[in-house]
Amino acid sequence: MQAWSRRRARKAARRLGTRAGRPFPRGPAGSRAHSSTPSSPAGSVWPSTAFAALLAPPGLTSSPCPPMGSKETSGRVKVAISNHHNAGARGWQAAAFKMAELDASLDHIIPSSVLPPSWAKLVVGFVSLVCFARSYDGDFVFDDSEAIINNKDLRAETPLGDLWHHDFWGSRLSSNTSHKSYRPLTVLTFRINYYLSGGFHPVSFHVVNILLHGGVSVLMVDVFSVLFGGLQYTSKGRRLNLAPRSSLLAALLFAVHPVHTECVAGVVGRADLLGALFFLLSFLGYCKAFRESNKEGTHSTVWVLLSILLGAVAMLCKEQGITVLGLNAVFDVLVTGKLNVLDLVQKVLHKDKSLENIGVLRNGGFLFRMTLLALGGAGVLYVRWRIMGTGPPAFTEVDNPASFADSMLVRAINYNYYYSLNAWLLLCPWWLCFDWSMGCIPLIKSAGDWRVMALAALWFCLIGLICQALCSEDSHRRRILTLGLGFLIIPFLPASNLFFRVGFVVAERVLYLPSAGYCMLLTFGFGVLSKHTKKKKLIAAVVLGILFVNMLRCMIRSGEWRNEEQLFRSALPVCPLNAKVHYNVGKNLADKGNQTAAIRYYREAVRLNPKYVHAMNNLGNILKERNELQEAEGLLSLAVQIQPDFAAAWMNLGIVQNSLKQFEAAEQSYRTAIKHRRKYPDCYYNLGRLYADLNRHVDALNAWRNATVLKPEHSLAWNNMIILLDNTGNLAQAEAVGREALESIPDDHSLMFSLANVLGKSQKYKESEALFLKAIKARPNAASYHGNLAVLYHRWGHLDLAKKHYEISLQLDPTASGTKENYGLLRRKLEQMQKKDV
C-alpha cells in the first residue's frame, strides 16, 4: 500500500511538472487560466489543487474542468477545482508532494478502509466513548459537590438572570470571596440537566460529558485535516481532506488521551468540554470564511464575525475559549497568507527593501481580518473584565506557592518546572492526580535541585521544534510544526501564570485543548520517522501500543473517578506530600463513620501543612464527638488564630467551650462566627442551645427564630422552639410554632411528633393521633413514637390500643424506663378493670 501510494505521488508530481509553464485546458465557459501574476486560487489556500485526487478519500478524484457538455465518468465523482497560476508552480508542487508522501507513509498504521470521512469519524467517536463509558454511573465527586449539589443556580427557584451575575460556584461576582470563574453557559447546561433528570441524579450529568467528549473528538478529525492538509475546496464548496491518515491518527490519539479523564469523568469538567467544542467550531467557522472566495485575499466577513461570536461563546463556557482568536490569527498568517516567518525576520534584520512587497502585509483582506479578530477579542475581554467587578480572585499560598515567592528568579524557575510537568503529563499520562497543590510539588529554591534538568529538557525540545518550525527548508514541515506548537501553547496561556496568578499548580483539565497540539506534533513525528525508516511494522506496533495502553489507562482512571474513596486513594501514591489528598481521604472516612482512620489522615494533613485550618477544624470536630475536648479546643483555637475569619472553626470552638462549661467564652465564639458570616443558621442554632442551658429562654427562642428565618428548613431549630415552649407551659404558642414549622417542612416526621405531643396535652386527641400515625408511617421503628402514641391512647381511654403500642415500643427499645413504667400502670389498671367486671 505504501509503495503504491508513493508511486502514485511521484506519478502525479511528474504529470504536474509537464504542465508547468503552459495553460490548463479550457473550463466550462471556455475561459483560460491566467499566468500573469503568482497567486493562489480562490478557495485553494494550500497546497496544490492537483493533489486533491491524490489525497482525497477513495472514490473522490480531481481533474481539470471538463469542456462544456462533457459527461462525468460513471463510478467516479469528478470535482471541478479552480486552476493554479503557473508562476511558482515548482514550489507548491514540491510542498504538495512532500505532504502526500508523508501522509502515505502512515499507510501501514491507518488502513485505507477507514479513510472515508464518515468511517473515520465513526471510529474516533466510538473509541472516545469506549474509553470513558465506565464513568457513566459514577457519583458526584470532589468539586462536583460545590459546583452542582450546593449551587443554588441549578434550582428552579433561582431566576435565570442570576446566572449572568454569579460565578461558576453560585456566588455573586461582586463578592470579594468570589472565585471569578465566569461560565454562565456551562451552569445553564447543569440547570437543564437538573430539570430534565428531575433532581441531582449523576448519571444524566455524566452521560452528557461522555457524549460531549465524543463530539469534540469527532470534530478533531476535521480540525486536524485542516491543520495537516490546509484548505482545499471543490467548486461546490465542499472541503477536501488532503491528509486523511494523519488527521485520523491525531484524532485517535486525542480521543484516548488519559489526561482528559478529569474533564470527562468529573462533571465540573464540562466547562472544558463545552469550551473546547465552541473553540473548534470557531476555528472551523473561520476556515469557512475562505470557502466561497473567488480571488486571492477575499473572504466571507459573515463567517469571520460568526467565528468571533463562537469564540465569545467558548469563553462563556471556559475562560481559555477566547484563545481561539489567537489560533485563528496564526492560521490565517501561515496558511492563507503563506508568510515565511524566518524570511520576514531576516528581511527586518537586514532592512531589506523588499519587505514592503511582502504580499500578506499588503493584502487588504488579511489586514481587515486581523483587525476584526483584534477588536473582537479586545471587546470580549473588556466586557468580561467589567462583569468580573472587583478585580481578580484572591488565592492563597497553598494554591500556587510559586506565585508568592519573593524572588522573581525563583518564580520563573518554578513556573517553567510546572510547564515541564504539564508536558510530562501529555507525554506519559500514567501518574494522574485530582489535585496537585498543598505541597505536592515542593518549590525549587536553588540551581542545585536536580529537577532543574526537567526545565532544561523541556526547553531543549521546544527550542529544537521552534528552530525546525522557523528554519526548515521544507515549507510543509514549517507550517505543521508552527500550527502544532500554536495549538499546544496558545490555549495554555491563560493557565501559564504569565498574565495573572492562577489558583493551581498543575491542573490536568487545562490540558484538554493543548493536548490537540501535542497529538498533532506526535502524529507528524510518527510520519517523519516512518518515512525515513525501514522498520515500518515496528513503528506501527508502537503507535498501536500507545493507543491501546492509553485506552486501558482511560478505563482504569474513569473507574477511579466513579466515587470519592477511589479517587482520593488513587492520589496517595502520586502525591504523598499533598496535605489536601490526606485531608480528603480523612473526610471521606469520617463521612462513612470510620473516625479512627479519619483521625490518622487528618493528623498527617496537619503535619504536612501546619497551617491547614480545614484539617484542624475537622479533626477538632471528631475529637469533640469522642469527648477529647482539651485537644479539640487547642486545635480549633489554633485554627482561628491562623485564620481569624474562619467562621466554622469559631462555631465549633464555641461548641467545645460550651461542653467545657466555658459559657462566656462559648457565647463570644458564637458571636465572632456570626460576625464573619452573618447568614449562619447553624451558629444561631448552637447559640440558642447555649442560652437554653443557661435558662435564658427568650434569648434561646430568638436565636432559634433567626436560624429558621435564614434557613426555613432548619428542623432542629423548629423542634427546639416547640419543645422549649411545651416545657415552659406555653402550649398555645408551641402549637402555633409547630403548625408554622410544618408549613415550611410538611414531611418532617420529627416536627409531626413534637406537634402531636403538644396537641395531646391540649386534649386535641384526634388531631394528635393523626400526626402520631403519620410520623410512625414515615419512621415505623422509632420506639419513642410508639411510646408517646400509647400515652395518648392511655389518656384518651383507648386502653387496648395503648397496650398495643406500649408493647411495640418496648420491643423496639426494651430499656426505655418511662415506657416500662407507663406500661406497668396500664397493666395494673387493666387488671383492676377485669377484677371489677368479675
N, C-alpha and C positions, 0 to 999 in steps of 0.2 A: 504493500500500500504506500509506504513512504517513498520507495524508489519510483513508483508510478507518479506520485504527486510531484516529485522533483522534476521528472521528465516533462510532466505537463507544464510546470512553471517555466522551465527552460524553453520549451517549445513556444509558449505564449510570449515569452520575452523576445525570442528571435523574430516571431511574427510581428510584434510591435516595432521592433527595430527596423524592419524593412519599410515600415510606413512612415518613419520619421522623415520629415522634410518634404512630404507630398500630401495633397489633400485627401481627406477621407471621402468615401462615397457620398453621393447626394442623400440628404434627408428626405422626409416625407413631402416637403413642399419644394423640393428642388434646390434648397439652399446649400451653400458650401461652408465648410469650417474656415474661420478667419485665421490668419497666420501672421498678422502684423505685430502683435504685442504679446509678450509672455504673460499668461494669466491662467488661473484655474477656471474651469467651467462652473456655471451656477449650479448649485446643488451637488457639486462634486468637489468636496473640500479636500479630501486626501484619502487614499492615494489614487492611482490611475483608474479611470473608469474601465479600461480594457481588462482589468483584473477582476471585474465583477463576476464573470463566468468562472474564473479560476477559483475564487474564494466563496462564491455563493453556495447555498446548500444544494445537494444533488437534485437534478430536475430543473434548476433555475440557471439559465445562461444569459450571457450578454453579447450583443453583436452590434456592429454599426447599423444605423437605422435603415430598414429596407426601402427600396424605391416605392413610389406611390402605386398602390394597387397590388403589391406583392402579398402573398399569403404566408402565415406562420406555419412552420413545420409541425406536423402532428407529433404529439408525445413530448414536446418541449415548449416552455414558455419563453419567448424572446422578449427581452427588456430593452426598450429604447433608452439610451443614456446620452447625455449631452457630449458633444465632441470636444476633445482637448485641443489646445493650441500646439503648434509644432515646436515653438521655441522652448528650449529647456526640457525637451522630451526625454533625453537620456537620463537626467537626474531623477525624474519621478519613476521612470522605468526601473532603474536600479533599486530605488527605495521600495517600490511595489513588489519587485521580485524577492527582495530580502524578507519582506513581510510574509509573502506567500510561502517561501521556503521555511521560515521559522514556524509558521502555523502548521505546515505539512509535517514538520519534524515531530509533532505530537501525535502522529497517526497511530503509533504503537501503544499510546496511552488512551486516547479517546477514539473509540470505534466509529466508523462513518455512519453506522445505523442510528446513532443518537444525535447526529448533526442537524437535522431539520429543526427549526426553532421550537416547534410545538413539542417535539420529543425531548429536546434539551431542557426546556422549562419544566416539563413533566418530571424528568429525572431529578432536577435540582429541587423542585417543590416537594417531591416525595421523600428525598433524602433528608431535607431540612425538617420535615415533620417527624420522621422516624427518630431523629437524633434527640428531640426534646419531648416526644409524646409521653414519656414516663412521668413528666411533671404535671399532667393534666388534672390529676385529682389530689394535688398537694394542698397543704394548709396555707393560710396567710402567715408569712414568716418575716421576722426581722422588721424592716421599715414598713412592711405592709400594714402593721397594726396602726401606726400613726397616720399614714397616708390614706388609708381606706377605712378601717374599722372605727377609728376615733375622729375621722374627718367629717364634720357636720355638713360640708358642702355636697356630700353624696345623697343626703336625705331630702325628701320632697318638701319638707317644711322650710328649707333654706331657699330663698329666691335665687333664680338662675343668675340674676345680675351680680350677686355677691361673688360668683366665681371670678369675675374680672377685677375684683378688688382684694382677693385673697391669694396667698401663696399656695404652693403645692400641698402644704400640710394643713390648710384651712385657716391659717392665721392671717390677720389683716396685714397687708404690705406696709402700711404706715407704722406698724408696731416696731419698736426697737428690737424686739425678740424675734422678728420675722426672719426666716431663712432666705428671703428674697428670691426664691426659685419660683419664677412666674410661668406656670404651664397650664393655663385655663382649659385648653382643648383636651389635654390628657385627663384632667379632672372630670371634664364633661363626659368622656368615654367611660370613666369609672361610674359616674352617676347613671349613665344609660345601662351599664352592666347591672348595677344595683336594682334599677327599676325593672328591667326585663327578667331578672332571676328571682325577684321578689325578696331580696334581702342579701345578706352577706354570705353567699354561697360561693366558695372559692373556685369551684370547677369552671363556671362560666368565665370568670376572670382569667384563669389560666388558659382556657381554650382560645380565647381571643388573642392572648400573647403568642401562643404557638402559631396560630394562623397568620398573625402579622409578620412573624419571622419568616414563615414560608413565602408570603407575598414579597417581602424585601429581598429574599434570596432569588426569587424568580426575576424580579426587576434587575438584579445584578447581572443577569445574562445579557440584557440589552445594554446596560451601562458599560460592561466590560467589552462588549462588541464595538462600542463607540471608542472607548479608550484605546483598545488594541488596533482597531482597523480604521479609525477615522469615520468620516461621514460620507456616505455614498448613497444617493437616491436614484430611483428609476424615474422615468418620465411621468409616471403616475403618482410620484411622491412616496413610494414605498422605500424604506431604508433597508439596505442590504447588510447582512452580517459578513464582513470580509475576514473575520478571524474566528470562525465557529469553534475550533478546537480550543484555542486559548481562552475565549470567553466562557466556554462551558467548564473548563478545568478550574479557572479562577472562581467562578460562581460556586462550584462544588466545594472548593477549599473554604470559601466564605461560609457556606451553609453549615459546614460540620465543625467550625472552629469552636473549641470548648470555652474560650473566653467569653462567648456570647451567653453562657448559661445564666449568669446573673440577670441579664436583661430579659431572657425568655421565661425562666422558671420563677423569678421574683416578680410579683405583679407590678411593683413600682417601676420595674424596668420598661414598662410600656412607654414611658416618656421617651426613652432612647429609640424604641422600635418605631413609634409614630414619627419622631423627629427624622429618623433615617428614611422612612417611607416618603415623606414630603421632600426631603433633601434630594432623593433620587428622582422624584417626579419633577422637581425644579430643574435639575440638570438635564433630564431628557427633554423637558419643555424648551430649555434654552437651545438644545440641539435642533429642535423642530423649527426654530426661527429661521433656519437656513434651507428648509425643505423646498420652498416654492420660489426661491430667488432665481432670477433669470440672468444675472450677471454678477461678476465678482464684487464682493463688498456689500451686497444688498442683503436684507434680512426682513423678517416679519416683526415689526415693532410690537404687535399684539402678543406674540409668543415670548418676546423678551420681558414684557411687562407681566405676563402670566407667570413666568419663571420667578420674577422678583416677588410676586404675591405668594407663590408656593413656598419660597424661602422664608417669608414672614410667617406663614402658617407653620412651617417646620420649627421656627423659633418659639412659637406659642405652645409647641409640644415639648421641646427641649431647647435650651439656650444655644447649644452649638449648631442648631439648624441654620442659623444665619450665615455660617461659614460657607454655605453652598455658593453664595455670590462670589466669593473669592475663587472657588474652584472653577466657576463658570468663566471668570475673567482669565484665569490661567489657560483654560481650554481654548478660549477664543484666541488668545495670543499665539498659542503653539500650533493649533490645528487649522483654524480658519485664516489666521494671519501668517502662519508659517514662519514665525520670527525665529531666527537663529540667535539665541542669547549670546553665545560666545562671540559670534561675528559682530554683534552690536556692541559688546563690551570692548572689543579690540578697536573698533572704529571710534568709540568715545575716547579711549585712552590715547589713540594716535591722532585724534582730532581730524579724522578723515572727512573730506568734504562730501563724500558720497553718503554720509549719514543722513543728509537731508532727502535723499532719494529712496530711503527705505520705505517700501510700499505700505507696510502696516501703519506706519506713523503718519502717512499722508492720506490714509483711507478714511474718508468722512464717515462711512457706516461703522467702521470699527471704533472710532473715537466717540461716536454717538452712543454705541452700546456700552462702552466703558463709562460714559457719563451717566447713563441710566442706572447701571449697576452701582456706581459710587453714590449717586443721590438716593437711590432706593435703600441701600444699606445704611447710609447715614440717617435717613428718615426713620427707618425702623428702629435703629439703635437709640435715637433721640426719644421716640415715643416710649420705648422700653425703659429708658432712664427716668423719664417723667413719671411713669407708672410706679416705678420702684420706690419713689418717695424719699425716704430719709437717708439714702445712701447705701453703700454695700453692707452686707451682713457682718456681724461681729463673730469671728471664730476664735477658739481658744488654742493655746499652745499644743495641747494634746491632739487636736485635729490635724494640725500641719506644723510640726515643730520647726522645720527648716525656715519657714517664713518669719519666725520670731527670732531667728539667730541675729546677733548684733553685727557680726562681720558679713559684709557683702560677699566676700570670697567663700565663706562657709555656706551661705545661701546658694550661691551659684554652683558650687561643687555638689551639694545635696540635691538641688533641682535636677542637675544632669544625671545624678545617680538614679533619681526617680525615673527619668526618661529611659535609662538603660534597663530598669526593672520592667517598665512597660514593654520595651522591645523584647525582653526575655519572655514575658507572658505571651506575646504573639508568636515567638519562635518556639517556645516549649511550654505550652499551657497545661502542665501537669500539676504544678503546685498552685492551687487556687484557694482564695480565702474571701469570706464575705466582708471582711474589714481589715485594712492594713494600717490602722492608726495605733495610738496608745502604746508606743514603744516597740511596735512590730519591726520597724526599721530604724535602728539607732542612728543618730546623726554621725556623719563623717566630720571629724574635727581636726584632722591632721593629714598631711600628704602621705604619711607613712601607713595609713589604713589601706589594707590590701584591696578593699572594694574600689579604690581609685582605678584599678585595672579595668573594671567594668565600664567606667567612663571612657577610658582610652579605646577599648574595643568598640564601643558604640560610635565614637567619632571617627575612628579608623574606617569603619564600614560606611558611615554616612558620607564622609569626605570622598571615599572611593566611588560611591554611587553618584555623588554630585559632580565629580570630575568626569565620569563617563557621560552623565546627562548633559554636560556643557561642552566637553571637548571631543567626544567621539566623532569620528568622521562619518559614521553611519547615522543619517538623519532619523531613520526609523528608531534606532536604539535611543537616540537623544530624546525623542518625543515620548517613547514609552516610559523611560526612566523618570523623566520630568513629571509626567502625569501621575505615575505611581507614587513618587515622592510627594507630589502635591496632595493626592488623596490620603496619604499617610499622615502628613504634617498639618495641613490646613484645618481639618475637623478637630484635631487635637489641641489647637492653640488655646481655646478657652480654658482648658484644664492644665495649662503649662506653667501657671504662676507668673507668666511674663507680664501680663497686663493687670492682673489683680490677684489677690490672695484667694485660694480655693480652700474648701473645708475638708480636704482629704489629702493623704499622702499618695496612695495609689488606689485607683478605682477601676475595676475590670469593666464596668458598664460604659465608661467613656471611650473604650477601645472598640466599641461596636462599629462605628463608621471608619475609623482609621484602619481597622483590620482589612478593609477592602483594598486599600493601597498596598498593604503587606501581601495580600493574596495575589495582587497584580504583579508585584515585583517577583514573588516566588514563582509564579507561572512563567514569566519571562525568563527567569533563570533556568528553569527546567527546559524550556525551549532551546535556549542557547547551549546548554550542556548536552542535550540530546542531539543537537545539530553537529557538535564537534566531538562526539564520542561514538565508538563502535558498539559499546555495551548498552544497546537500546533496551534490552529486556531488564537489565539491572535498574535503569532509570525508571522504567515503567513499574517495576516492583517497588521501588522506593516511594513513588507517587501514590500508588495504590495502598501501600502500607501506611503512609501518612493519613490518607483518607479513612482507612479502616480504624486505625488507632484513635484518631480524633473522634470518629463516630462513637467508638466504645467509651471514650472519656466523657463525651457529652451525655451518654446514657447514664453512666455512673454518677456524674456530677448532678444531673437532673434528679436522680434519686436522693442525693444528699440535700437538695433544696425542697424536698417534699414536706419536711417538718423541721422544727427548730432544733430538736435534740440532735438529729443527724447533722444538720448544717453547722451548729456551733461546735460539735465534737470534731467535725472534719477539719476545723481550723486549728485545733490544738497542735498537731504535728507541723503545720505550716508556719504558724506564728506563735510559738510558745512564749514569747516575751510580750505578747499583746494582752494588756490588762483587760481590755474590753471583751476579748474572747472568753477569758476565765469568768468575767462578770456575767456574761450571757449564759454560759453553761450553768453557773450557780443559780441564776434566776430561773432557768428552765427547771432545774431540780427542785427549787423551792416551790414553784407552782405545782409540782407533782407531789409535794408533801415530804420529799426527802431532805429534811432540814440539815441532817448531819453532813451529808455530802455537799450540800449547798454552802454550808459554813466554810468548808475546806477551800472551795473555789473562790468564795468572796475574800477570804484571808489572803489567798495568793494574788488576787487582783489588787488588793490594798498594798501588798508587799512590792509588787511590780510598779505600782504607781501610788506612792504615799499620799497624793492629793486627790485620789479618786473618790470624790464625795458621794457619788451614787452608790458605789460599792459599800462605803461606810454606812450609808443610810439603810440599805437593805440588810446588811449584816447586823446593824443595831436593832432592826425590827425583829429578826429571828431570835436574837439574844433576849429581847424583851419578852417574846412569846415563851421562851424557855425559862423565864424568870431570872435570867442572869442580868439583873438590872444595872449593877455598877459598871460593868464593861460596856453595856449598851449606852449608858449615859455618857461615858467617856468618848466613845466613837461618834455619837451624834453631836456632842459639844465640839469635837474637833472638826466635824463636817461643817457646822455653821460658822466656825472660826475661819475656816479656809474660804468658804463661800457664804458671806453674811446674808445674801438674798435667797438662800435655798429654803423656800417656804416649807417643802415637805419634811425636811430634816428638823426645822423648828417645831412643826406639829408633832412629829414622832418623839422629839425631845420632851415636849410637854406631856405626852402620854406616859413616858418613863418617869418623869418627875412627879406626875400625879400618883403613879403606883408607889413611888418612894415617899409619899405624903408631903412632898415639897410643893404645897398648893400655890403659894405666891409665885414661885419660880415657874410653875407649870402655866399659870394664867399669863404671865409675862411672855412665855414662849409661844403660847397660842396667839396672843395679840401681835407678836412680831411676825408670825407666819401670815396672819391676815393683813398686816401692813404691806408685806411684799406680794401677796396675792389676794386682792380684795374679794374676788369671787371664788371663795374656797369653802364650799358647803361642808366637806368632811371636817374641816377645822372648827367650824361653828358647832357641829355636832359634838365633837370631843370637848369643846369649851362648855357646852350645855351639860355634859356628863360631870365635868368638874364642879359646876355650880350646883348640880343636884346632890353630889356628895357633900357639899358644904351647906346643904339645905337652903340655898339661895334660889328658891323655886321660881320666882318671877324672872330672874336673870337666866335661869335654865330654859324656861319657856321661850324667852326672847331669842336666845341663841339658836334653839331648835327651829323656831319660826324663820329665822334668817336662812338656815340651812334649806328649809323647804321652799322658800322663795327663790333661792338661787338654783335649787335642784328639786323641782316638784315631785320627782320620782324617788326621793330620798326616804325609803321605807323606815329605816331605823329612827330617823328624827320624828316622823309622824307617830310611830309606835311609842316612843318615849314620851311624847306630849300626851297621848291618850292615857298611858299608864300613870304618869305623874298626876294628871287631873283626876283620874279614877282614885288613886291612893289618897289624894287630899280631899276627897268627897265632892269634887266639882263634877257630878255626873252629867249634868246638862251640857256643860262646856266640853266635857270629854266626848259626849255623843256628837256634838256639832263638829268637833275636830275630826272624829272618826269618819263621819259622813263626807267631810271635805277631802279627807285623805283618799277614800275610796273613789271619789270622782277623778282624782289625779292618777290613782293606780288601781283600777277596778278589779284586777285579777290577783291582787296580792293577798294570799291566804293568811299571812300574819296580821294584816290590818283587819280582815274579817274576824279573826279570833279575838283581837283586842276589843273591837266594837261590840262583838257578841257578848263578851263579859260585862261591858258597861250596860248593854240593853237588858241583860239578865238581872243585874242589880236594880235596874229601874222597873222590873217586873213586866217588861215587854217580851214575854216568853216566846211568842210565836215568831216574831222577827228575829229574836236571838237564836232560836232553834234553826231557822233557815240559814243564817250566817254560819253557825257551827257546822251544819251539814255540808255547806258549800266549801268551807275550809277543809273539812275531812276528805271530801271528794278530791281536792287538789293535793292533799298530803295525808293519805289514809293511815300511814304508820306513825303519826305523831301522837304519842301517848297522852300528852297534855291536852290535846284537842278532845280526845275521847273522855278524859277525866273531867274536864270542865263542862262538857255537854252532859255528862252524868250528874254533875252537881246541879245543872239547870233543871234536868228532869226530876231530881230529888226535891228541889224547891217547888217545882210545878206540881208535884204529886204523881208524876208518871213513874212509879217506882220500878216497874218491870223493865222499862227502857233504861232507867238509871242503873239498875243491876247489870244489864247487858253491857253498857258502855264502861262501867267500872271494871268489869271483868276483862274487856278488850284492852283497856288502858293498862291493867296490871300484867296482862300477857306481854304487852309491848315493853313495859318498864316495871318489873317486879319490885324495884327498890323505891318507888315513889311513896314516901311515908304519908303524905297528905291524902293521896288516893286510897291507901290502905285504911287510914282512919275513917274516912268518909264511907268507904265500903263496909267497914265494921258497923258503923252507925246504921247504915241502911239494912244490913242483915238482922241486927237486933230489932229494928222497927218491924221488919217483915215477920220475924218470929213472934213478936208480941201480937201482931195483927192476926197471925194464924191461931195463936192460943185463944185470942178473943173470939174468933169465929167458932172455935171448937166449944 
